[in-house]
Amino acid sequence: MITAINFFQALIIILGAPLVRGIIAQFKARLQRRQGASIWRPYADLAKLFRKEDIVPPTASWVFRFAPIVLFGATVSVAAFVPVVQPSALLASRGDFFLLVYLLALGRFFLSLGALDGGSAFGGMGASREALVSSLAEAPFLLGLAAVAILAAHADIAGIVVWTLRQNVFNISGVHILAFISLAMVTVAETGRMPVDNPTTHLELTMIHEGMVLEYSGPSLALIEWASAVKLHAMLALLIALFDPWGMASSLSGLGIGAALLLYCAKAALFVIVLAVIESGMAKLRMYLVPDFLGVASALSALAVIFTVLAKR
Amino acid sequence: MIVVVTASTGFAFLVGWELMTLVSAGLILMEGDSTERRHNVFIYLMMMHAGAAAVVASFFLFLPYSHSLDFASIRTASASMPAGIRTLIFLLAFVGFGTKAGIIPLHLWLPRAHPIAPSPVSALMSGVMLKTAVYGFVRFAFDFLGGGPSWSGYVVLLAGAVSGLLGVLYAIAEHDLKRLLAYHSVENIGIIYLGLGTSLVFLAHQAPVLAALALIAALLHTFNHALFKSLLFLGAGAISNATHTVDLEELGGLQRRMPVTGATFLIACCSIVGLPLFNGFISEWLTFRSFLAGSLLTNTKAQIVLPLMVGVLALIGGLAAACFVKVFGVAFLGRPHSKEAEHAEEAPLAMRAGMGLLAAACLWIGILPGFFLRPLASLAQVLVPGAGVPEETLSIARIIPWVAVFVLGVGGAAALLKHRRKMVRTWACGLPELSSRMQYTSTAFSKPIRFVFSTVYKPDRKVESLPADQPYFPATISYRSVRTTSYEKALYRPFVDLILSAAHQLRRMQTGNIQVYLLYIFLTLVSLLMFLRFQG
């Protein structure tokens, strides 16, 4: 039973991911006084891409074709680590958040290689910039998670969630505020959203993620797009699970699960709206201001770790 | 090298240690001889002997208490030794073995010796010889001294953090493949020392189980590094065999020409970066876990410092990933940057088999680590008395195979999707065709990171465009950027000057007159006789 629910949780993250993207795009369009595309549009895009043919440069090796598959496999596996409707997960284990971060790194490593294999200048440019952003984002990511883990005295995400559920909602701790801000900044950087990267641009001065996937087409592109949607959704679900899990089902009754699912959707929608507002209201940072952005995130997460010892909350 | 690790007395250990240095120096010189090579080997020998002197001294400091260089008697004697002597022994062993291991700032010989050594020798030196230094240090710090005050752990942690960060940053800026790999050895020794330091801190705070965990992490990383670094150097050897260069700017597109070398090299890259399902991840995960466990101690300093090391190791890992995307991407993918790379031939069967074996070992440990963790756990129990098997080693061995099943299952399902494939040249923005000159080079790839960390590199840039009177339509542009941070200047120069001036003073004794030398001998004899007379 619990395995079935855990499986269902992972499916929510994987299958709901394009919807999250659709809602962000729709809400951004409304903020800009446009009508915008339907929120189901990303699904149609994926279906269209899966039907098309793969276009491969003749100079590329198998790494080019292999990269989207590894990216997809690694990123989808991340979904199996995050609790959604009740505090457990399919692949939960002690110290699993290190595994989660490094699975994301595995996907990114291969995507960067695929970009370099395309043989054009844009792929190298995207991969080079991605290398900068991701290498600096890893430290605040792990430090932020470590701070929350130390506070909860649990080394697994599910254990942290169980501990957080027992706390008073209104008794907000300093560690949580610091860790949340730094992890939110990392989420923005990791998933390539504004102000670090603009997901809608194709201008060589600014693109990071789009530069890497420029040579991909057809099913390969579909896998990449789906994987990056899953990554965004999994990170959102992770933030919700760590910092706002109240309402998750504590027993395995159908009613509890249903209520938890509805509540999760509401919380995710709130996060998505905030993200859309931020994206519409901010300009993209200059490339070399991104390290400062991540430096702030690192400092906040380091402070969070220090607070766990000195303030104990 | 085998003598060193099997020795049970200090004397045999030292003989093996010296032999190892001398033989490896000879091996480095195997491929030709020139003034520059001799200079580099001389530096190597110099530093090794300075290190060996420290090791010898630390062994001899045991003598007054143990009356023998037998390991067993040293072990029993060390408990009754005064704290000052123990501190001195620890520091001497730290410096002596640190020189061999190549921790910053004692790493100077590494990037000099490796590029000139033949690749199999590099593989042996980096894969095995550095490990004997780690072995020696573990022997001293854990077996003989049985841990020490907590500051000694912090010293080792600091050395590990500095070596790890600076090692990987210097590696990113390199485009000579073998020198880059040598800097990565510095980085990985840093990671190993991070584990050892954590273990010492735990020992000092009476947490034997956690100390065992950190020690297992360090030892496993030592073993892993031997595997993947040997594989990387063998790959570099195959490349240099096929193209006669190890300059990344001259390579490119090798994956299509050398598929087996490329695939095994890719596995090694993933392993050294510490990606899940490869062996490097297991040891880095254990190191991360032992940092996190620092919060369980009651000492405030340890509670803050150890968890913060999570960030340091994460930064090292992130930068290493950036570096190996560069290495593999620029050398093996895309288009060839030179004629040699265009006509490269696959390595012969024997070389491919050797690389395949190492790659298989990397994957085996990465996916089924339990088999290797069990013997390491029992070893750690010997070195850290009173420690059970840390629970963490079991949990990682349990979860990793499931993660592998999940990743491979999802990836396999995605790979089975029906693909129609069409070969079309990459669009060149309207130009007739892309050329390899339009690709990102190694230097270009690392530019953003070098820019962000320019305080570390202090680059000296020079841009010259010709002709000088037409700044907007230059015919040729030459660009040069050199890293100017130099340990030779800042750290070693004063030291070398001191030794040289001391040598000048000593030279006054050398008159060249045989009567004076006879006088010296006579005086020595008399003083020795007097010493014997009055001592008895």
Chai-1 contact restraints between the chains, C-beta under 6 A:
chainA,res_idxA,chainB,res_idxB,connection_type,confidence,min_distance_angstrom,max_distance_angstrom,comment,restraint_id
A,E53,B,R420,contact,1.0,0.0,6.0,A-B,restraint_1
A,E53,B,K422,contact,1.0,0.0,6.0,A-B,restraint_2
A,D54,B,H419,contact,1.0,0.0,6.0,A-B,restraint_3
A,D54,B,R421,contact,1.0,0.0,6.0,A-B,restraint_4
A,I55,B,K422,contact,1.0,0.0,6.0,A-B,restraint_5
A,I55,B,V424,contact,1.0,0.0,6.0,A-B,restraint_6
A,V56,B,R421,contact,1.0,0.0,6.0,A-B,restraint_7
A,V56,B,M423,contact,1.0,0.0,6.0,A-B,restraint_8
A,P57,B,T426,contact,1.0,0.0,6.0,A-B,restraint_9
A,P58,B,M423,contact,1.0,0.0,6.0,A-B,restraint_10
A,T59,B,R335,contact,1.0,0.0,6.0,A-B,restraint_11
A,S61,B,Q255,contact,1.0,0.0,6.0,A-B,restraint_12
A,S61,B,R256,contact,1.0,0.0,6.0,A-B,restraint_13
A,V63,B,L333,contact,1.0,0.0,6.0,A-B,restraint_14
A,I69,B,G411,contact,1.0,0.0,6.0,A-B,restraint_15
A,I69,B,A414,contact,1.0,0.0,6.0,A-B,restraint_16
A,I69,B,A415,contact,1.0,0.0,6.0,A-B,restraint_17
A,V70,B,G411,contact,1.0,0.0,6.0,A-B,restraint_18
A,F72,B,A414,contact,1.0,0.0,6.0,A-B,restraint_19
A,G73,B,V407,contact,1.0,0.0,6.0,A-B,restraint_20
A,G73,B,V410,contact,1.0,0.0,6.0,A-B,restraint_21
A,G73,B,G411,contact,1.0,0.0,6.0,A-B,restraint_22
A,A74,B,V407,contact,1.0,0.0,6.0,A-B,restraint_23
A,V76,B,V410,contact,1.0,0.0,6.0,A-B,restraint_24
A,S77,B,F406,contact,1.0,0.0,6.0,A-B,restraint_25
A,S77,B,V407,contact,1.0,0.0,6.0,A-B,restraint_26
A,S93,B,S395,contact,1.0,0.0,6.0,A-B,restraint_27
A,S93,B,I399,contact,1.0,0.0,6.0,A-B,restraint_28
A,R94,B,S395,contact,1.0,0.0,6.0,A-B,restraint_29
A,G95,B,R289,contact,1.0,0.0,6.0,A-B,restraint_30
A,F98,B,W285,contact,1.0,0.0,6.0,A-B,restraint_31
A,F98,B,F288,contact,1.0,0.0,6.0,A-B,restraint_32
A,Y102,B,P276,contact,1.0,0.0,6.0,A-B,restraint_33
A,L103,B,P276,contact,1.0,0.0,6.0,A-B,restraint_34
A,A105,B,A321,contact,1.0,0.0,6.0,A-B,restraint_35
A,L106,B,L275,contact,1.0,0.0,6.0,A-B,restraint_36
A,L106,B,P276,contact,1.0,0.0,6.0,A-B,restraint_37
A,F109,B,A321,contact,1.0,0.0,6.0,A-B,restraint_38
A,S112,B,V325,contact,1.0,0.0,6.0,A-B,restraint_39
A,L113,B,G329,contact,1.0,0.0,6.0,A-B,restraint_40
A,L116,B,G329,contact,1.0,0.0,6.0,A-B,restraint_41
A,L116,B,L333,contact,1.0,0.0,6.0,A-B,restraint_42
A,L116,B,G334,contact,1.0,0.0,6.0,A-B,restraint_43
A,D117,B,L333,contact,1.0,0.0,6.0,A-B,restraint_44
A,G118,B,T426,contact,1.0,0.0,6.0,A-B,restraint_45
A,G119,B,G334,contact,1.0,0.0,6.0,A-B,restraint_46
A,G119,B,R335,contact,1.0,0.0,6.0,A-B,restraint_47
A,G119,B,T426,contact,1.0,0.0,6.0,A-B,restraint_48
A,S120,B,T426,contact,1.0,0.0,6.0,A-B,restraint_49
A,S120,B,L434,contact,1.0,0.0,6.0,A-B,restraint_50
A,A121,B,M438,contact,1.0,0.0,6.0,A-B,restraint_51
A,G124,B,Q439,contact,1.0,0.0,6.0,A-B,restraint_52
A,G124,B,Y440,contact,1.0,0.0,6.0,A-B,restraint_53
A,S128,B,F445,contact,1.0,0.0,6.0,A-B,restraint_54
A,S128,B,P448,contact,1.0,0.0,6.0,A-B,restraint_55
A,A131,B,A322,contact,1.0,0.0,6.0,A-B,restraint_56
A,A131,B,V325,contact,1.0,0.0,6.0,A-B,restraint_57
A,L132,B,P448,contact,1.0,0.0,6.0,A-B,restraint_58
A,L132,B,I449,contact,1.0,0.0,6.0,A-B,restraint_59
A,S135,B,G318,contact,1.0,0.0,6.0,A-B,restraint_60
A,S135,B,L319,contact,1.0,0.0,6.0,A-B,restraint_61
A,S135,B,A322,contact,1.0,0.0,6.0,A-B,restraint_62
A,E138,B,A314,contact,1.0,0.0,6.0,A-B,restraint_63
A,E138,B,G318,contact,1.0,0.0,6.0,A-B,restraint_64
A,A139,B,G311,contact,1.0,0.0,6.0,A-B,restraint_65
A,A139,B,A314,contact,1.0,0.0,6.0,A-B,restraint_66
A,A139,B,L315,contact,1.0,0.0,6.0,A-B,restraint_67
A,L142,B,V310,contact,1.0,0.0,6.0,A-B,restraint_68
A,L142,B,A314,contact,1.0,0.0,6.0,A-B,restraint_69
A,L143,B,V310,contact,1.0,0.0,6.0,A-B,restraint_70
A,L143,B,G311,contact,1.0,0.0,6.0,A-B,restraint_71
A,A146,B,L292,contact,1.0,0.0,6.0,A-B,restraint_72
A,A146,B,P307,contact,1.0,0.0,6.0,A-B,restraint_73
A,A146,B,V310,contact,1.0,0.0,6.0,A-B,restraint_74
A,I150,B,S295,contact,1.0,0.0,6.0,A-B,restraint_75
A,E215,B,T426,contact,1.0,0.0,6.0,A-B,restraint_76
A,P219,B,L417,contact,1.0,0.0,6.0,A-B,restraint_77
A,P219,B,H419,contact,1.0,0.0,6.0,A-B,restraint_78
A,L223,B,A414,contact,1.0,0.0,6.0,A-B,restraint_79
A,P291,B,V452,contact,1.0,0.0,6.0,A-B,restraint_80
A,V305,B,P307,contact,1.0,0.0,6.0,A-B,restraint_81
A,V305,B,L308,contact,1.0,0.0,6.0,A-B,restraint_82
A,I306,B,I304,contact,1.0,0.0,6.0,A-B,restraint_83
A,V309,B,Q303,contact,1.0,0.0,6.0,A-B,restraint_84
A,V309,B,I304,contact,1.0,0.0,6.0,A-B,restraint_85
